[in-house]
Amino acid sequence: MTEVAFHFNAPDKQGYACRLLRKAYLRGARLVVLVDEADRAALDSALWTVVVGEFLPHSKPGDPPRVQARSPIHLASELPPQTDATVLVNLRADMPQGYDRFARVIEVVTGDETDRGHARERWKRYKAQGIEPQRHDLQLTPQD
């Protein structure tokens, strides 16, 4: 069964996602990041500069297939039909269809009431499907 974790109270969704992706990449994970189309270019740029002198290898739709196949991080607004990624990071408001193809789902949620409201709905939907999501409150835990 898929493990689902909500990371609540992210001060900046994009900044937190970059740190999370860097940490996962350094541990050898392969990830798909679901992001709204309007926000994808900004996240793409941020991954080039998350740490001075460091680049997080990633791909996006439209990149050549060989680049996508070799990239440990794939940015998308919809789940790709096939992937060898085991972790799904959801930055969108809606619940990802096909999330159960992944071993782990990480939902990043800010303190914004609208974002929190969408997260509550996703939480309820996961529970209705028999999943007990984990809760990580970023205000209570140190961030690295």
Secondary structure, 3 states (H helix, E strand, C coil): CCEEEEEEEECCHHHHHHHHHHHHHHCCCCEEEECCHHHHHHHHHHHHHCECCECCCEECCCCCHHHHHHCCEEEECCCCCCCCCCEEEECCCCCCCCHHHCCEEEEEEECCHHHHHHHHHHHHHHHHCCCCCEEEECCCCCCC
